[in-house]
């Protein structure tokens, strides 16, 4: 968390607020497209690392082939998004470098991390995460020390540094196994892979779509303020994601472990309380020292308390997604995020076209997430009343 804060501090205060908003939204596009890369074949690779590690070599070969097949589609969609939303705000080269970094390099790091988690090498997985964010922070430091820092220069630094980081992570931390490509893997696993890919695209689309909507309806500066607030909100998700991932692994082996209503309620209440307290603690710190993370962040700091319940609701939606994934109910997960994504897009668009001041519409973002959580809660626990699926 400290390394992520350092990275955030350097980038958010070296770029202008408008440039940071453009970078954050372009990065969001890359995160969404990275879920299309490989057509979701990371999911079977992760499951195999968890339950049949001797097949990692074969499934790694399948993943690489799937990534190669998906890249033309990823590039075409990325070009279309730039033409529609970014053409007047940033160059295609800068946009492509940022998106490619997320699709190629950070997705590769996620592969290395997930395989190590599947093998229950959690210490090594944590080390890889620290390594990845350390390189990111060093790249941000290079930006801050450059003579004329701007968005175009940052795109180049980001691409080169993260490319080197991904290569080192694979060389040092990926299991040494002979790559194979049994074509029968695709027939056996394609349903799970595609449904997981679709669900992840929709999950990250609804997770990142608000930044794009704010950019298109309120402009780069408002998008920058919103991106800063949501980046701070995202810090509360770090312990929840670790817990959810470990719980999903247990559910793969023991799908009945969450049959207890008391246990379900306890987990949900714990996530809600810890997430809310985490954001409240940040808001208290900013109230005493608004510029603790720099002048640009200080402009967004007063808005942090306005979204007090967003971290809890957002983290609970993500937690419920992991429950469905761990029980193999990936099609339900896919449908759920299609519904949530559509709802979020519509509600945010309505909110931003009312002509409200940021201090007002930020408060209403809590209501948007409350409705999304209610839908997620109803669908997830209705699905969990049915038997888990083996994939």
N, C-alpha and C positions, 0 to 999 in steps of 0.2 A: 504493500500500500504506500509506503514511503517513497519507493522508486516511481510508482505511478504518479504520485503527487508532484514529485520533482519534474518529471516529464511534462505533466499538465501545466505546471507553473511556467516552465521555460517556453513552451509553444504558445500558450494562451496570452503571454505577456510580450513575446517577441513579435508575433504577428499582430496586425490590427484586429479589432473585434470582428469586422466584416470578413477579413481574410481567414480568421479562425472559424467563422461560421461556414465559409465555403469549403475549407479543409474538412471540417467535421461532417458536412453533408456528403462530400465526395467520398470520404472514408466510409460513411454509412452505406453508400451505393456499393462500394467494394465489399463490405461485410455481407450484404445481401447476396451479391453475385458469387461470393466465395462458397455459399451454400449450394449454388447450382453447379459449381465446379466439381467434377467427379460424379455428378448425378447421385449424390448421397452415399457413395460406396464407402465412405469413411465409417458409416454405421456398422456394416457387416465386419469391417476390419477391427473395429473396437470390440464388437461382440466376440469375435474369434480370439482376440487377445485375452479376453476375460475368461472364456470357457475352453478354448482349444488352441493354446499358444503355439503348438507345433505347426499350425497352418498359416502363421503370420506371413511367411514368405510368399505363399500362393495368393493370399488376399492383398498383400502389398502390390504384387504385380497387377492384380485386377484393378486396384485403386489407381495406379499410374495410367493404365490403359483408359480408364473411365475419365480421368482428368484430361488426357490428350483429346479424347472424343468430344468433351464438353467445351473446350476453349473457344472454338469458332462461334458457338452460340453465345458464350459469355461476352466475347468481344463485340458481337453485333448488338446485343442488348445495351452494353455500356456505351457504345457510340450513339445509339438512339436516345438514351437518357441524357447524355451531354447535349445533344442537339436540341432536346426539348426543354431542359431546365438550366443548363450551365453555359450555353454558347455565348451569351452576352456578359458573363461574369468571370470566366476563367478559360485559359487556352485548352485545347484538346490534349496537348502534350502533357501539361501539368495534371489534368484530370486523369489521363490514362496511366501516368506513373503512380498516382495515389491509389487508384482502383487496382492496378496490377500488383501493387505491394500487398494489399489485403488478400487478393485472390490467390496469388502464387506463394508469397513468403509467409504471411501470418497463418494461412491455412495449412501450410507445410509444418509450421511449428505446432499447430493444434494436432496434427496427425502424430507427431513425435510424442507430444504430451499424452494424448489419449491412449496410444499403444502402451506407454509405460504405466499409465493408470490401470489399464486392463490387466497388465501383468502384476498389479499391486505393488509396483515400485513407486510408491507415493513420494518418498524422499527425493528420488531422481526427478520425478515429474515436477515437484516444487522447485527444484534447482533449475530446471529448464525454463519455467515461468519467470523466475528471477533473472536468469540470463537474458531472456527475450526482452523484458522490460528495461533491463540495464542498458542493452544496446540501443533501445529506443530513447532512453534518457540521454545517452551520449550523443546520439544524432541531434536531439533537441539542443544540447549544449553547443554542438558545432554550428547550428543555426543561429543561436544567440550570439556567438562570437564572430560570425561572418560579418564582413564590412557593410553589406547592404541587404539585410535579411528581408525576404519577401516570399510570397506563396510559391512562385515558380522555383526559386532556389530551394525551398523546403521540400518540394515534391521530388527534386533530384536527390537531395541528401537522404530523404526517407526511403526512396527506392534502393539506392546503392547500399546503405547501411543495413536495411532489413533483408536484402538479398544475401549479404555476407552472413548475417545472423542465422538465416535458415540453413545455409550450407553447413555451417559449423555445428548446428544442432543435429542435423542428420548424421554428420560424420562422427560425432562424439556420443550420441545418445540413442540412436536407433538400433534395435536388435540386429545382430549379424546373422542373417539368414539368406539362403539362396532364393533369388526371385524366380517365381514361376507364374504362368498364366493359363491355368486350366479354364477353358471357355465355359465349362459346365457351371462354374461359379455364378456367372451372370444369370443363367436360367433359374438357379436355386435361390438367389438372393436379390434379384432385381426388384421384386415387389417391396421388400423391406427397404431397400436402398432408395427407390423412387419416392415411397411414401414419407420416409424420413427426410429426404431432400426437399420435398414439397412442403413438409411441415416446418423445416428449419427456414426455408425461404420465407414462408408466410410469417413465422415467428419473428425473424429479424426484420422483415418488412414492416410489420406492425410495431416492432420495437424502435425502428429507425425512421419510419415514415413521417412521424411528427416533425422531425428536423427538416425534411424535404418540404412538407406542407408550410411550415413557418417560413422557410426560405422563399417559396413561390408566392405566398400571400402577404408576408410582412417584410420581406427584404433581408439582405445579408446581415445587417446589424442586429435585428431582432433574432435572426437565426443564430448569430454568435452568442448572444445573451442566453438563449434557450439551450444551446449546446453546452455552454459552461455549467449551467444549473444541472442539466441532465448528466453531465460527466461526474459532478459531485454526487448526484443521486446514485450513479452506477457504482461508486465505491462501496456503498452499503451492501451490494450484491455479492461481493467477493466471498465472505464466509458462507453465505447461503448456497452459492453455486458449488462450493466444495462439498458441503453437506448433501445437497441434492444429487450430485454425481455419485457419491459413495452409497447413498440410499438406493439409487437406480441400479447399481451393481448388485446390491443385496436382493433387490426385487427380481432381477434376472434369474437368481438361483432359488429364491423363496418368495414367489408371488403372493403368498397368503400372509406375509408378515405384517401388512397394514390392514388386516381385517378388523382390528380393534378401533372402534369409533373414538375411544378415549385417546389412543395414540395419535390418530389423525388430527384430532382437535388440538392436542398438545403441540404437535409440530407446527400447525398453522398459527397458533397463538404465539409460539416462541419466535417464529419468523417475523410476525407482525410487530411484536414488541421490540425486538432487537433492531429491526430496520428503522422503525420510527425513532427510537432512542439515538441511533447512529446519526440520522439527519439532524435531530434536535441538538445533539452535541456540536455538530458542525456549525449550526446556526448560532449557538451561544458563542463559540469561538469567534465567528465573524462579527458578532455584535460588539465584542470588545476590541477586535483588531480587524477591521474590514479588509485592509490591504495585506494581510498575512500571506496571501498567494499572489500578490501583485495588484497593480492598479486596474488592469482590465477585469480581473476576477472580482475586484472590489465593487465594480459597477453592477455586477450580477448578484453579489452576495445578499442584498436586501430582499431579493426575490426567493431566496432559498426557503425561508420559513413558509412561504405561500404554498409550497408543494409538499408540506409536511408528511402527508399520508401516501404520496406517490411511491416512495421507495418500497414500503411494505406491500402495497397492492401489486406493484410491478414484480417484486421478488416472489410473491405468492403465485402469480400467474406462471412464472418461469418454473417454480417448484412443482406445480401441478403438471406442467408439461413433462418434466422428468419422471413423474409417477407413471404417466401413460407410456412413455418410452420404455421404462424399466419393465413394464408388464407386457410389452410387445403390441400395445394397442396404437400402432403408428397411423393407421388410417383415421381413427377417431381424432388423434392429435392433429392430423392434417386438416380435417374438416373444422376443428375447433379454431385453428389459427386463421383459416379463411374467413370465418365469421368475425373473429376478434379484429382482424386486420381491416375488414370492410367497415365495421362499426367505428373503429378508431379514426380512420380516414374521414368518414362522414362527420363525426362529432368534432374533430379538430377543425375541419373546414368551416363548419357552422360557427364555432367559437371565434375563429380568427376573422370572420367576415362581419362580426357584429360591431366592429369599430371600438372595442374596449381597450383601455390602457393595459399595458403588460402587467401591472400590479393587480389588475382585476382578473384578466383572463388566465393568469398563472394559477390563481385560486381555483378556478373552475376546472383546471386540469385534474384536480383531485376527484371531481365528480365523474369525469371521463374514465379514469382508471377504476373507480369504484364499480361502474357499470360493466367494464370489461372483466373485472374480477368476478362479479356475480355470474356472468355467462360462463367463465372458465370453471368456477366452482360447481355449477350445476352439471355441466357436461362431464367434467372429470370424475366426480363421485358417482354419477349415474353409470359411467363406463366401468368404474371399479367394482360395481355390484355384479358385473358379468365376469366369467372366468378369464384369467389371463391367457394370452396367446404365446405360443412358442414359435420363435423365428430363427 
